[in-house]
Amino acid sequence: MNVYYKIIGHLEDDEQETGTYVFNEEQPTSHAFIQSLEEKFKSQLLEECGYDSDSNKEVYIDYIFKSYQPIQAIY
């Protein structure tokens, strides 16, 4: 069973972006797991926007959703 996590966040001076992460099985909802999801999203967002991961651009996490079916963002 796939488990989907969708993160909605944004750079300090930019519009919201989303990231979707799929795992083959249930993941622990520990602080460490959530923090690793946030780090993946931050790295991906900085890279997509042309910044290094060492950049001092602030990335904000607005929401994290979990689902057993794909989550579609509608704008």
Backbone atoms as SQL, in Angstrom:
CREATE TABLE atoms (id INTEGER PRIMARY KEY, chain TEXT, resi INTEGER, resn TEXT, atom TEXT, x REAL, y REAL, z REAL);
INSERT INTO atoms VALUES
  (1, 'A', 1, 'MET', 'N', 0.837, -1.173, 0.000),
  (2, 'A', 1, 'MET', 'CA', 0.000, 0.000, 0.000),
  (3, 'A', 1, 'MET', 'C', 0.888, 1.244, 0.000),
  (4, 'A', 2, 'ASN', 'N', 0.694, 2.130, -0.958),
  (5, 'A', 2, 'ASN', 'CA', 1.449, 3.381, -1.020),
  (6, 'A', 2, 'ASN', 'C', 0.876, 4.404, -0.047),
  (7, 'A', 3, 'VAL', 'N', 1.768, 5.191, 0.527),
  (8, 'A', 3, 'VAL', 'CA', 1.381, 6.287, 1.404),
  (9, 'A', 3, 'VAL', 'C', 1.939, 7.565, 0.782),
  (10, 'A', 4, 'TYR', 'N', 1.076, 8.558, 0.605),
  (11, 'A', 4, 'TYR', 'CA', 1.445, 9.799, -0.068),
  (12, 'A', 4, 'TYR', 'C', 1.523, 10.938, 0.947),
  (13, 'A', 5, 'TYR', 'N', 2.555, 11.737, 0.809),
  (14, 'A', 5, 'TYR', 'CA', 2.705, 12.936, 1.619),
  (15, 'A', 5, 'TYR', 'C', 2.834, 14.118, 0.671),
  (16, 'A', 6, 'LYS', 'N', 2.006, 15.115, 0.843),
  (17, 'A', 6, 'LYS', 'CA', 2.107, 16.325, 0.031),
  (18, 'A', 6, 'LYS', 'C', 2.458, 17.471, 0.966),
  (19, 'A', 7, 'ILE', 'N', 3.517, 18.187, 0.585),
  (20, 'A', 7, 'ILE', 'CA', 3.956, 19.346, 1.355),
  (21, 'A', 7, 'ILE', 'C', 3.658, 20.593, 0.545),
  (22, 'A', 8, 'ILE', 'N', 3.084, 21.580, 1.202),
  (23, 'A', 8, 'ILE', 'CA', 2.849, 22.887, 0.592),
  (24, 'A', 8, 'ILE', 'C', 3.680, 23.885, 1.374),
  (25, 'A', 9, 'GLY', 'N', 4.505, 24.636, 0.648),
  (26, 'A', 9, 'GLY', 'CA', 5.366, 25.617, 1.281),
  (27, 'A', 9, 'GLY', 'C', 5.801, 26.658, 0.279),
  (28, 'A', 10, 'HIS', 'N', 6.667, 27.562, 0.715),
  (29, 'A', 10, 'HIS', 'CA', 7.113, 28.622, -0.182),
  (30, 'A', 10, 'HIS', 'C', 8.446, 29.204, 0.282),
  (31, 'A', 11, 'LEU', 'N', 9.157, 29.798, -0.688),
  (32, 'A', 11, 'LEU', 'CA', 10.346, 30.586, -0.359),
  (33, 'A', 11, 'LEU', 'C', 9.882, 31.896, 0.263),
  (34, 'A', 12, 'GLU', 'N', 10.768, 32.561, 0.955),
  (35, 'A', 12, 'GLU', 'CA', 10.401, 33.777, 1.679),
  (36, 'A', 12, 'GLU', 'C', 9.744, 34.844, 0.814),
  (37, 'A', 13, 'ASP', 'N', 10.055, 34.903, -0.461),
  (38, 'A', 13, 'ASP', 'CA', 9.531, 35.963, -1.313),
  (39, 'A', 13, 'ASP', 'C', 8.889, 35.413, -2.583),
  (40, 'A', 14, 'ASP', 'N', 8.280, 34.226, -2.492),
  (41, 'A', 14, 'ASP', 'CA', 7.754, 33.591, -3.689),
  (42, 'A', 14, 'ASP', 'C', 6.399, 32.968, -3.389),
  (43, 'A', 15, 'GLU', 'N', 5.753, 32.462, -4.436),
  (44, 'A', 15, 'GLU', 'CA', 4.451, 31.834, -4.304),
  (45, 'A', 15, 'GLU', 'C', 4.576, 30.420, -3.760),
  (46, 'A', 16, 'GLN', 'N', 3.434, 29.867, -3.342),
  (47, 'A', 16, 'GLN', 'CA', 3.426, 28.515, -2.804),
  (48, 'A', 16, 'GLN', 'C', 3.811, 27.498, -3.861),
  (49, 'A', 17, 'GLU', 'N', 4.477, 26.460, -3.418),
  (50, 'A', 17, 'GLU', 'CA', 4.871, 25.324, -4.245),
  (51, 'A', 17, 'GLU', 'C', 4.471, 24.058, -3.513),
  (52, 'A', 18, 'THR', 'N', 4.429, 22.948, -4.233),
  (53, 'A', 18, 'THR', 'CA', 4.106, 21.677, -3.599),
  (54, 'A', 18, 'THR', 'C', 5.175, 20.642, -3.905),
  (55, 'A', 19, 'GLY', 'N', 5.272, 19.675, -3.042),
  (56, 'A', 19, 'GLY', 'CA', 6.138, 18.530, -3.247),
  (57, 'A', 19, 'GLY', 'C', 5.383, 17.289, -2.821),
  (58, 'A', 20, 'THR', 'N', 5.466, 16.225, -3.600),
  (59, 'A', 20, 'THR', 'CA', 4.777, 14.975, -3.264),
  (60, 'A', 20, 'THR', 'C', 5.814, 13.879, -3.083),
  (61, 'A', 21, 'TYR', 'N', 5.668, 13.141, -2.004),
  (62, 'A', 21, 'TYR', 'CA', 6.602, 12.070, -1.675),
  (63, 'A', 21, 'TYR', 'C', 5.797, 10.798, -1.415),
  (64, 'A', 22, 'VAL', 'N', 6.188, 9.705, -2.046),
  (65, 'A', 22, 'VAL', 'CA', 5.449, 8.445, -1.965),
  (66, 'A', 22, 'VAL', 'C', 6.341, 7.388, -1.319),
  (67, 'A', 23, 'PHE', 'N', 5.762, 6.673, -0.362),
  (68, 'A', 23, 'PHE', 'CA', 6.464, 5.589, 0.312),
  (69, 'A', 23, 'PHE', 'C', 5.664, 4.307, 0.123),
  (70, 'A', 24, 'ASN', 'N', 6.345, 3.182, 0.085),
  (71, 'A', 24, 'ASN', 'CA', 5.685, 1.894, -0.145),
  (72, 'A', 24, 'ASN', 'C', 4.923, 1.385, 1.062),
  (73, 'A', 25, 'GLU', 'N', 5.200, 1.936, 2.216),
  (74, 'A', 25, 'GLU', 'CA', 4.532, 1.470, 3.431),
  (75, 'A', 25, 'GLU', 'C', 4.377, 2.617, 4.413),
  (76, 'A', 26, 'GLU', 'N', 3.608, 2.377, 5.426),
  (77, 'A', 26, 'GLU', 'CA', 3.366, 3.368, 6.474),
  (78, 'A', 26, 'GLU', 'C', 4.695, 3.802, 7.095),
  (79, 'A', 27, 'GLN', 'N', 4.836, 5.092, 7.319),
  (80, 'A', 27, 'GLN', 'CA', 6.042, 5.635, 7.929),
  (81, 'A', 27, 'GLN', 'C', 5.725, 6.112, 9.345),
  (82, 'A', 28, 'PRO', 'N', 6.706, 6.094, 10.224),
  (83, 'A', 28, 'PRO', 'CA', 6.450, 6.599, 11.578),
  (84, 'A', 28, 'PRO', 'C', 6.199, 8.106, 11.516),
  (85, 'A', 29, 'THR', 'N', 5.340, 8.594, 12.351),
  (86, 'A', 29, 'THR', 'CA', 5.062, 10.032, 12.349),
  (87, 'A', 29, 'THR', 'C', 5.927, 10.743, 13.395),
  (88, 'A', 30, 'SER', 'N', 7.132, 10.264, 13.521),
  (89, 'A', 30, 'SER', 'CA', 8.059, 10.852, 14.486),
  (90, 'A', 30, 'SER', 'C', 8.552, 12.210, 13.996),
  (91, 'A', 31, 'HIS', 'N', 9.066, 12.968, 14.903),
  (92, 'A', 31, 'HIS', 'CA', 9.629, 14.280, 14.566),
  (93, 'A', 31, 'HIS', 'C', 10.758, 14.137, 13.545),
  (94, 'A', 32, 'ALA', 'N', 11.571, 13.109, 13.697),
  (95, 'A', 32, 'ALA', 'CA', 12.705, 12.897, 12.785),
  (96, 'A', 32, 'ALA', 'C', 12.225, 12.644, 11.358),
  (97, 'A', 33, 'PHE', 'N', 11.155, 11.857, 11.181),
  (98, 'A', 33, 'PHE', 'CA', 10.639, 11.586, 9.843),
  (99, 'A', 33, 'PHE', 'C', 10.073, 12.857, 9.213),
  (100, 'A', 34, 'ILE', 'N', 9.275, 13.594, 9.960),
  (101, 'A', 34, 'ILE', 'CA', 8.691, 14.839, 9.445),
  (102, 'A', 34, 'ILE', 'C', 9.797, 15.826, 9.090),
  (103, 'A', 35, 'GLN', 'N', 10.811, 15.910, 9.908),
  (104, 'A', 35, 'GLN', 'CA', 11.937, 16.799, 9.639),
  (105, 'A', 35, 'GLN', 'C', 12.668, 16.377, 8.361),
  (106, 'A', 36, 'SER', 'N', 12.814, 15.077, 8.120),
  (107, 'A', 36, 'SER', 'CA', 13.486, 14.626, 6.898),
  (108, 'A', 36, 'SER', 'C', 12.638, 14.946, 5.662),
  (109, 'A', 37, 'LEU', 'N', 11.307, 14.843, 5.763),
  (110, 'A', 37, 'LEU', 'CA', 10.428, 15.247, 4.659),
  (111, 'A', 37, 'LEU', 'C', 10.583, 16.737, 4.366),
  (112, 'A', 38, 'GLU', 'N', 10.605, 17.535, 5.420),
  (113, 'A', 38, 'GLU', 'CA', 10.761, 18.976, 5.250),
  (114, 'A', 38, 'GLU', 'C', 12.084, 19.311, 4.579),
  (115, 'A', 39, 'GLU', 'N', 13.154, 18.627, 4.970),
  (116, 'A', 39, 'GLU', 'CA', 14.470, 18.870, 4.377),
  (117, 'A', 39, 'GLU', 'C', 14.487, 18.498, 2.893),
  (118, 'A', 40, 'LYS', 'N', 13.838, 17.392, 2.536),
  (119, 'A', 40, 'LYS', 'CA', 13.747, 17.006, 1.123),
  (120, 'A', 40, 'LYS', 'C', 13.027, 18.080, 0.324),
  (121, 'A', 41, 'PHE', 'N', 11.923, 18.563, 0.862),
  (122, 'A', 41, 'PHE', 'CA', 11.145, 19.591, 0.190),
  (123, 'A', 41, 'PHE', 'C', 11.964, 20.879, 0.039),
  (124, 'A', 42, 'LYS', 'N', 12.630, 21.291, 1.094),
  (125, 'A', 42, 'LYS', 'CA', 13.438, 22.514, 1.054),
  (126, 'A', 42, 'LYS', 'C', 14.533, 22.413, 0.001),
  (127, 'A', 43, 'SER', 'N', 15.243, 21.289, -0.018),
  (128, 'A', 43, 'SER', 'CA', 16.310, 21.108, -1.002),
  (129, 'A', 43, 'SER', 'C', 15.762, 21.129, -2.422),
  (130, 'A', 44, 'GLN', 'N', 14.650, 20.426, -2.630),
  (131, 'A', 44, 'GLN', 'CA', 14.021, 20.378, -3.953),
  (132, 'A', 44, 'GLN', 'C', 13.566, 21.767, -4.393),
  (133, 'A', 45, 'LEU', 'N', 12.933, 22.507, -3.504),
  (134, 'A', 45, 'LEU', 'CA', 12.419, 23.831, -3.840),
  (135, 'A', 45, 'LEU', 'C', 13.555, 24.803, -4.149),
  (136, 'A', 46, 'LEU', 'N', 14.598, 24.794, -3.339),
  (137, 'A', 46, 'LEU', 'CA', 15.734, 25.681, -3.593),
  (138, 'A', 46, 'LEU', 'C', 16.370, 25.373, -4.940),
  (139, 'A', 47, 'GLU', 'N', 16.539, 24.081, -5.233),
  (140, 'A', 47, 'GLU', 'CA', 17.145, 23.671, -6.500),
  (141, 'A', 47, 'GLU', 'C', 16.275, 24.103, -7.684),
  (142, 'A', 48, 'GLU', 'N', 14.968, 23.886, -7.587),
  (143, 'A', 48, 'GLU', 'CA', 14.058, 24.266, -8.669),
  (144, 'A', 48, 'GLU', 'C', 14.065, 25.773, -8.928),
  (145, 'A', 49, 'CYS', 'N', 14.313, 26.542, -7.884),
  (146, 'A', 49, 'CYS', 'CA', 14.313, 28.001, -8.018),
  (147, 'A', 49, 'CYS', 'C', 15.709, 28.559, -8.301),
  (148, 'A', 50, 'GLY', 'N', 16.694, 27.672, -8.493),
  (149, 'A', 50, 'GLY', 'CA', 18.032, 28.095, -8.875),
  (150, 'A', 50, 'GLY', 'C', 18.946, 28.505, -7.738),
  (151, 'A', 51, 'TYR', 'N', 18.651, 28.053, -6.525),
  (152, 'A', 51, 'TYR', 'CA', 19.485, 28.381, -5.368),
  (153, 'A', 51, 'TYR', 'C', 20.224, 27.141, -4.883),
  (154, 'A', 52, 'ASP', 'N', 21.380, 27.363, -4.261),
  (155, 'A', 52, 'ASP', 'CA', 22.116, 26.271, -3.624),
  (156, 'A', 52, 'ASP', 'C', 21.428, 25.887, -2.326),
  (157, 'A', 53, 'SER', 'N', 21.656, 24.661, -1.884),
  (158, 'A', 53, 'SER', 'CA', 21.088, 24.250, -0.601),
  (159, 'A', 53, 'SER', 'C', 21.713, 25.029, 0.554),
  (160, 'A', 54, 'ASP', 'N', 22.882, 25.638, 0.304),
  (161, 'A', 54, 'ASP', 'CA', 23.543, 26.461, 1.322),
  (162, 'A', 54, 'ASP', 'C', 23.038, 27.902, 1.305),
  (163, 'A', 55, 'SER', 'N', 22.128, 28.189, 0.409),
  (164, 'A', 55, 'SER', 'CA', 21.600, 29.541, 0.270),
  (165, 'A', 55, 'SER', 'C', 20.941, 29.992, 1.578),
  (166, 'A', 56, 'ASN', 'N', 20.962, 31.278, 1.819),
  (167, 'A', 56, 'ASN', 'CA', 20.313, 31.786, 3.022),
  (168, 'A', 56, 'ASN', 'C', 18.844, 32.141, 2.779),
  (169, 'A', 57, 'LYS', 'N', 18.282, 31.653, 1.662),
  (170, 'A', 57, 'LYS', 'CA', 16.861, 31.833, 1.390),
  (171, 'A', 57, 'LYS', 'C', 16.062, 30.996, 2.387),
  (172, 'A', 58, 'GLU', 'N', 15.069, 31.604, 2.990),
  (173, 'A', 58, 'GLU', 'CA', 14.231, 30.902, 3.954),
  (174, 'A', 58, 'GLU', 'C', 13.102, 30.170, 3.238),
  (175, 'A', 59, 'VAL', 'N', 12.894, 28.906, 3.596),
  (176, 'A', 59, 'VAL', 'CA', 11.802, 28.105, 3.047),
  (177, 'A', 59, 'VAL', 'C', 10.816, 27.844, 4.184),
  (178, 'A', 60, 'TYR', 'N', 9.550, 28.140, 3.939),
  (179, 'A', 60, 'TYR', 'CA', 8.517, 27.954, 4.942),
  (180, 'A', 60, 'TYR', 'C', 7.616, 26.784, 4.550),
  (181, 'A', 61, 'ILE', 'N', 7.304, 25.945, 5.516),
  (182, 'A', 61, 'ILE', 'CA', 6.394, 24.828, 5.312),
  (183, 'A', 61, 'ILE', 'C', 5.029, 25.275, 5.827),
  (184, 'A', 62, 'ASP', 'N', 4.021, 25.256, 4.941),
  (185, 'A', 62, 'ASP', 'CA', 2.690, 25.687, 5.336),
  (186, 'A', 62, 'ASP', 'C', 1.830, 24.503, 5.801),
  (187, 'A', 63, 'TYR', 'N', 1.854, 23.418, 5.055),
  (188, 'A', 63, 'TYR', 'CA', 1.029, 22.251, 5.371),
  (189, 'A', 63, 'TYR', 'C', 1.747, 20.971, 4.962),
  (190, 'A', 64, 'ILE', 'N', 1.437, 19.898, 5.678),
  (191, 'A', 64, 'ILE', 'CA', 1.852, 18.553, 5.284),
  (192, 'A', 64, 'ILE', 'C', 0.611, 17.677, 5.372),
  (193, 'A', 65, 'PHE', 'N', 0.263, 17.043, 4.255),
  (194, 'A', 65, 'PHE', 'CA', -0.895, 16.165, 4.196),
  (195, 'A', 65, 'PHE', 'C', -0.435, 14.729, 3.975),
  (196, 'A', 66, 'LYS', 'N', -1.172, 13.801, 4.547),
  (197, 'A', 66, 'LYS', 'CA', -0.884, 12.370, 4.381),
  (198, 'A', 66, 'LYS', 'C', -2.143, 11.706, 3.839),
  (199, 'A', 67, 'SER', 'N', -1.967, 10.797, 2.877),
  (200, 'A', 67, 'SER', 'CA', -3.114, 10.123, 2.280),
  (201, 'A', 67, 'SER', 'C', -2.703, 8.742, 1.780),
  (202, 'A', 68, 'TYR', 'N', -3.690, 7.879, 1.610),
  (203, 'A', 68, 'TYR', 'CA', -3.446, 6.558, 1.038),
  (204, 'A', 68, 'TYR', 'C', -3.807, 6.536, -0.442),
  (205, 'A', 69, 'GLN', 'N', -4.195, 7.683, -0.973),
  (206, 'A', 69, 'GLN', 'CA', -4.472, 7.862, -2.396),
  (207, 'A', 69, 'GLN', 'C', -3.719, 9.106, -2.843),
  (208, 'A', 70, 'PRO', 'N', -3.382, 9.207, -4.121),
  (209, 'A', 70, 'PRO', 'CA', -2.682, 10.406, -4.611),
  (210, 'A', 70, 'PRO', 'C', -3.456, 11.674, -4.258),
  (211, 'A', 71, 'ILE', 'N', -2.718, 12.707, -3.903),
  (212, 'A', 71, 'ILE', 'CA', -3.313, 13.991, -3.522),
  (213, 'A', 71, 'ILE', 'C', -3.087, 14.950, -4.670),
  (214, 'A', 72, 'GLN', 'N', -4.151, 15.530, -5.183),
  (215, 'A', 72, 'GLN', 'CA', -4.031, 16.462, -6.301),
  (216, 'A', 72, 'GLN', 'C', -4.248, 17.882, -5.801),
  (217, 'A', 73, 'ALA', 'N', -3.340, 18.763, -6.149),
  (218, 'A', 73, 'ALA', 'CA', -3.493, 20.170, -5.795),
  (219, 'A', 73, 'ALA', 'C', -4.283, 20.856, -6.905),
  (220, 'A', 74, 'ILE', 'N', -5.306, 21.584, -6.529),
  (221, 'A', 74, 'ILE', 'CA', -6.111, 22.330, -7.495),
  (222, 'A', 74, 'ILE', 'C', -5.918, 23.803, -7.186),
  (223, 'A', 75, 'TYR', 'N', -5.484, 24.531, -8.181),
  (224, 'A', 75, 'TYR', 'CA', -5.205, 25.961, -7.979),
  (225, 'A', 75, 'TYR', 'C', -6.317, 26.800, -8.504);
